[in-house]
Amino acid sequence: MHNIILFGPPGAGKGTQSARLIKKYHLVHLSTGDILRGEITNGTALGLEAKKMMDQGLLVPDEVVIAMISNKLDQNPGSKGFIFDGFPRTQAQAAALDDLLLEKATAISAMYALNVEDEELIRRIIGRGKDSGRSDDSDPVIIRKRIEEYNKKTAPLIDYYKAQNKFVAIEGHGDVDEIFYLLCKQIDQLPVF
Ligand code: AMP
């Protein structure tokens, strides 16, 4: 079983690479951003509440996303493992994830952090927003806020996973195929458990 965190700022390519990795390794993709957007589309109370934060480029409360991940883990008991995309984003989420996995007698295998420069992130996000219509992908002020939230609350998780010897930096600039190759090379070295 491989439980992988695909880490990095907004626009780093986590979603793109997750989509490829789940196919190759038959893992379950857990993206809290996608789950939240699903709640918004379905017009649930949770979605309406989360949208207020998302539209400002702010993180939604820890309890909300932790409960979502807990449910998804319960819904996929036989899986070969998970790719966590956009989760965890805070220390509290990282600690909760460790606890949830421990309850299932498993753990995070590795955290792959995609490195991309801020200006390139903004360029990519604006490009993506034109196709996806995502409201938080069009306004440069909101995009910068998301990157600021990442730097303040999420980037410190690198130290959390370094302390567990699970942090691996991946060059996130360049060709999608090349980055995929770098990720696969790492995953293929993981011990299977
Ligand atoms: P993403 O699709 O991962 O870029 O997430 C879009 C937005 O959803 C973020 O800007 C946050 O407002 C919210 N979000 C997604 N995942 C999380 C998380 N793990 N913790 C808090 N907020 C999140």
Residues whose N, C-alpha, C, O or C-beta is under 5 A from the ligand:
A	BS01	AMP	P10 T32 G33 D34 L36 M53 M54 G57 L58 L59 V60 V65 G86 F87 P88 R89 R146
